[in-house]
Amino acid sequence: MARNEKEESIHIGFLEALALILPYFQKKIWAQFRSVIWIVLYLTLFQLLVLRIPIKEAGLITLGIAAVILGLTFFLEGLFLGLMPLGEALGLRLPQKLGIISIMVFSLLLGMGATLAEPAIAILKACGSKVAPWDAPLLYYLLNEGTDTLYLSIAVGVGFSVILGMLRFLYGFSLSKVLVPSIFILLGVSIYAYFDENLRYISGLAWDSGAVTTGPVTVPLVVALGIGISKVSEKNEQSSAYGVVTLASLFPILSVFIVGIYFSNLVPKPMAEGEFLRNGIHTPQGKFLLGEKLNQFEHKNQQTNSQNLTQTESKEISKKIIDAFVFALRAILPLSVFLILFLYLVLKEKIPYPEEVRLGIIFAVIGLTIFNFGIMFGLNHLGDQVGGKLPSTFRSIELTDSTKYIKNFNPKSVYTALNEDGKEEKFFYLKERKLYTGIPYREENWNPKNKVYEYIPIHGPIFGKEDNLLGFVIVLAFAFVLGYSATLAEPALSALGNAVEETTVGTFRKSLLIQSVAIGVGFGTLIGMLKIILEIPIVWILVPVYFLLLILNTLSKSEFIEIAWDSAGVTTGPITVPLVIAMGLGIGNQLGTIDGFGILACASAFPILTVLIMGILVEKSRKLSLNDSEQKTK
C-alpha cells in the first residue's frame, strides 16, 4: 500500500511550483494594490494639482509604496497560514483544559504579544524626531528615549482588554457593563491631563494609541481566539462576538496616560528654546544635553533633499532595512513561540498543520520587514510632505525641503524694491538654466564666512490673502474626502458589513453600515484637522462627543451598540494609520503646533456616533414596518 502511494505521488520542479503559486500571489498583491493605490494617488494628485508643489524624493517614495504593498501581502498571508490557526486552536482547547485564571494570564500575554507585532506601532518611533523637546519634554521623551516603555504600556493595555473580551465570550455579559465605566475613567483622566503642562501634550498620543492597536495582527488573533472560546461556551450569545475590538482600543489609552502620569514629574516642564539650548533636559535615564538625538532632530528638520541619493542616505537606507528586519523578528518570533509552546507544553495538543504554520511565520517576518521599510520611506514621507504643504492653501509657508545654498554670493547683487504698501524690500536675481527669478533677500540667511546664501522658497497662500477662508475650507474638504475614501477601501469594514447584515437578518444592510462609518470617519478626520490647525485641546472635542455617545447608548439596542463601537476599530488599518499620523505631524510642524496627534482619535470616535444614530433610525423603521404589517393583517 505504501509502495502504491509512493508510486502515485507527483513530484514537480521549482518552475512548475512557481507557475502554480504565482497566480495566487498575483491575486493577493492586486487586492492590496487596490486598497493602497487610491489613497496614494489622491495625496499625490492633491499636492501636484491643488497645492502645485512637486513630490520630493518621488523615486524613493514609489519604492516605499511598492514595499508596503508587497510586505502587506506576505504579512497577511503569514497571519492566515501561521498565527490565526494557532489562535483558534487555543481558543477551542483553553476552556476545556484550563481554569479561568490561566485563561486570563494567557489572554494578557497574547494581547501584549499581538500588539508588539502590529505593523503600525513602528510609526510612533518614527514620529519622535518631529517633536521639539523644549515644547513638550514628556511627549518627546516617550517617542524617543522612552519608546520601549510606551510600546510596553500600550501592549499591557491591550492585554487587559483581551482578558475582558475573553470573559465576555465565556460569560456573555453586555458590552455596556465594561464600556460605560471605562469611558468615564478615560474622560476623567483626560480632563485631569488638560490641567498639567506635560500631560496635556500626550493626550493626543494616548487617544491615537488606541487606534494603532486595532490592526491586522491583534484583531484577527483575538477574534480567532474568541471564536474558539465561543464555540464551547454555553453562555455566549451571537451578538457578544462583537465588542472585543473596541475594548482593545480603549485600555491602551488609559495605560499611556498612566505611564505619562508616572514620568510627568521625572522630566522638566515645557520651556523656551533658549533655556533648553543652555541647560538641556533631564530624563529618567539621566541628564540629556545637546547630544546625538537633538542633532538628529535638527538635521531632519533642516536637511536639504536631493533627487540623487548621497552615500550617507544610502547608508541610512541600509540601516533602516536592518532595523526593519530586527523589529520584525522581535515582533513575530516571540509571539509565535509563545503560542506554539503554550499549545504543545501546557495544553498538550499537536500543532495544527505544522508545515503551513512554519511557512506562515516565515512569510510574516518577511512581510513585516518589507512593510516597515515601505512605511519609513514611502507612506511616512508622502504623508509628511502633503501635511507640511497643506497650510499653503491659506498661509505663506517655507518649503524647507527645497532649500537652496547659493555659493559665492555677493551682497552687491542685492536690489531694493517697493511693495504695494510703499515699504522697501530687498531682493536679488537668480539664474537657473535660462530663467531669471527674483528672490527676497534676508540678511540672516547670508553667511559671510562661507559666502553662502541659504534660500528657502516661500509658497502660498494659493487661494487669496493670508488666513483666507477659502484655503481653510479646501483643507477641511481634503480631510473629509481623505477619511471617507480611506474607509471605503478598508477590507476589514467590508467583512464587518457582511457579518452585520447576516446578524441583523438584513435589517442593517451592508451598504448602509459602510456609508455610515465612512461619513463618520470623514467628519472625524475633518474635526481632527481643525484641531491641529486651530490648536484645539483634544479634550474639548472628545469629552462632549463621548458623553453624547453614552447618551445614544441608552437609546440603542445592544446589538447596534456593539456593532457601532467595533466599527471604529476596523477603520484604522495599517495603511491609514501611518499616513494620517505623518500628515497630522507634518501640518502641525509647519504651523508650529506642539501636539500634532489627535486626528486618528477623532476619526475613531465619530463613526461610532454615525452608526449609533443610523442604528436608532433602522430600529424605528423596523418598528414602523411591523406596526404597518400588523394593521394590515387586522
Summary of the structure (lengths in Angstrom):
residues: 634
radius of gyration: 26.9
end to end distance: 71.7
largest distance: 101.7
contacts: 2278
relative contact order: 0.13
helix: 73%
strand: 6%
